[in-house]
């Protein structure tokens, strides 16, 4: 599976406006719902908040991978957002989060869900990839960075 195949390109946010965790999740949900008709922003937000209540999806190194399972969704979808100033996302390393990669999967996706999460996590372990996303000046720069990572793995 290539990340570009599931990326909602119209939901990519170069500079997220929100400064708090729940507001970031709301902004991500709204962008994803605008780009994918089968998503409801309010339902998605609740799924993401419920997941965050279990444990933060802030994985450290300025990265968070908010994710959840949605009933009625036919396929995996993903989006990306960036905050240059950073957001307190209760990340495991206690540092501000700058890069957000949203993953939404069908309710009964099983192993596909875990494979997608593992792939995205691997991408973000690469400091050069994080730097490319941090420095991206346009959506095209974001897409190019993701395509290059897709080609590596």
C-alpha positions as CSV (number, residue, x, y, z in Angstrom):
1,X,0.0,0.0,0.0
2,X,1.3,3.4,-1.0
3,X,0.4,6.4,1.3
4,X,-0.3,8.5,-1.8
5,X,-3.0,6.0,-2.7
6,X,-4.9,6.8,0.5
7,X,-4.0,10.5,0.9
8,X,-6.9,12.9,0.7
9,X,-4.9,15.6,-1.2
10,X,-7.7,18.2,-0.8
11,X,-7.5,17.7,3.0
12,X,-3.8,18.5,3.4
13,X,-3.3,21.6,5.6
14,X,0.0,23.4,5.2
15,X,-0.5,25.6,8.3
16,X,-3.0,24.4,10.8
17,X,-4.8,27.3,12.6
18,X,-5.6,25.5,15.8
19,X,-3.4,25.7,18.9
20,X,-5.0,23.1,21.2
21,X,-5.2,19.3,20.8
22,X,-9.0,19.0,20.5
23,X,-9.1,22.0,18.1
24,X,-6.4,20.4,15.9
25,X,-8.4,17.2,15.8
26,X,-11.6,19.2,14.8
27,X,-9.7,21.0,12.1
28,X,-8.3,17.7,10.7
29,X,-11.8,16.1,10.9
30,X,-13.4,19.0,9.0
31,X,-10.8,19.0,6.3
32,X,-11.1,15.2,5.9
33,X,-14.9,15.4,5.7
34,X,-14.8,18.1,3.1
35,X,-12.5,15.9,1.0
36,X,-14.2,12.5,1.6
37,X,-18.0,12.6,1.3
38,X,-18.5,9.4,3.3
39,X,-16.9,11.0,6.4
40,X,-18.9,13.1,8.9
41,X,-16.7,15.6,10.7
42,X,-18.5,15.4,14.0
43,X,-18.5,11.6,14.1
44,X,-14.8,11.5,13.1
45,X,-13.9,14.1,15.7
46,X,-15.6,11.9,18.4
47,X,-13.7,8.8,17.2
48,X,-10.4,10.7,17.3
49,X,-11.1,12.1,20.8
50,X,-12.1,8.7,22.1
51,X,-8.8,7.3,20.8
52,X,-6.8,10.1,22.3
53,X,-8.4,9.5,25.7
54,X,-6.9,6.0,25.6
55,X,-3.4,7.3,24.9
56,X,-1.9,10.2,23.0
57,X,-1.1,9.5,19.4
58,X,1.8,12.0,19.7
59,X,4.7,9.7,19.0
60,X,7.5,12.1,19.6
61,X,10.0,14.0,17.4
62,X,7.3,16.6,16.7
63,X,4.9,14.0,15.1
64,X,1.4,12.8,15.9
65,X,-0.6,10.1,14.1
66,X,-4.2,10.6,15.1
67,X,-6.2,7.6,13.9
68,X,-9.5,5.8,14.3
69,X,-12.0,3.4,12.9
70,X,-15.1,4.7,11.2
71,X,-18.3,2.6,10.6
72,X,-19.5,2.9,7.0
73,X,-16.1,4.0,5.5
74,X,-15.3,2.0,2.4
75,X,-11.5,2.5,2.3
76,X,-8.5,3.8,4.2
77,X,-8.0,7.6,4.0
78,X,-5.3,9.8,5.3
79,X,-4.4,13.4,5.5
80,X,-1.5,15.6,6.6
81,X,-1.3,18.9,8.5
82,X,1.5,21.0,9.9
83,X,1.9,23.6,12.7
84,X,5.1,25.6,12.4
85,X,4.6,26.9,16.0
86,X,3.7,23.5,17.4
87,X,0.9,22.2,19.6
88,X,0.9,20.6,23.0
89,X,-0.4,17.1,22.0
90,X,0.7,15.4,25.1
91,X,3.3,13.6,23.1
92,X,5.3,10.8,24.7
93,X,8.5,13.0,24.6
94,X,6.7,16.0,26.1
95,X,7.7,18.2,23.1
96,X,5.4,20.3,20.9
97,X,3.9,18.5,17.9
98,X,4.4,20.0,14.4
99,X,3.5,17.3,12.0
100,X,0.1,15.5,12.0
101,X,-0.8,12.5,9.9
102,X,-4.4,11.5,10.1
103,X,-5.4,7.9,9.4
104,X,-9.0,6.9,9.2
105,X,-9.9,3.3,8.5
106,X,-13.1,1.2,8.0
107,X,-14.5,-0.2,11.2
108,X,-13.6,-3.8,10.2
109,X,-10.2,-3.2,8.5
110,X,-8.2,-5.6,10.7
111,X,-4.6,-6.0,9.7
112,X,-4.8,-3.3,7.0
113,X,-5.2,-0.7,9.8
114,X,-2.1,-1.9,11.6
115,X,0.0,-2.1,8.3
116,X,-0.9,1.5,7.4
117,X,0.0,2.7,10.9
118,X,3.3,0.8,10.8
119,X,4.1,2.2,7.4
120,X,3.4,5.8,8.5
121,X,5.4,5.4,11.7
122,X,8.3,4.1,9.7
123,X,8.1,7.1,7.4
124,X,8.3,9.5,10.4
125,X,11.3,7.8,11.9
126,X,13.3,9.3,9.0
127,X,14.6,12.7,10.1
128,X,15.1,13.8,6.4
129,X,11.4,13.1,5.8
130,X,10.3,15.1,8.8
131,X,12.6,17.9,7.7
132,X,11.2,17.8,4.1
133,X,7.6,18.1,5.5
134,X,8.6,20.8,7.9
135,X,10.2,22.9,5.1
136,X,7.6,22.2,2.4
137,X,6.5,25.5,0.9
138,X,3.5,24.0,-1.0
139,X,1.2,21.1,-1.2
140,X,3.2,19.8,-4.1
141,X,6.3,19.8,-1.9
142,X,4.4,17.7,0.7
143,X,3.2,15.3,-2.0
144,X,6.7,15.0,-3.4
145,X,8.1,14.2,0.0
146,X,5.5,11.5,0.6
147,X,6.0,10.0,-2.9
148,X,9.7,9.8,-2.3
149,X,9.1,8.0,1.0
150,X,6.6,5.7,-0.7
151,X,9.3,4.7,-3.2
152,X,11.8,3.9,-0.4
153,X,9.6,1.4,1.5
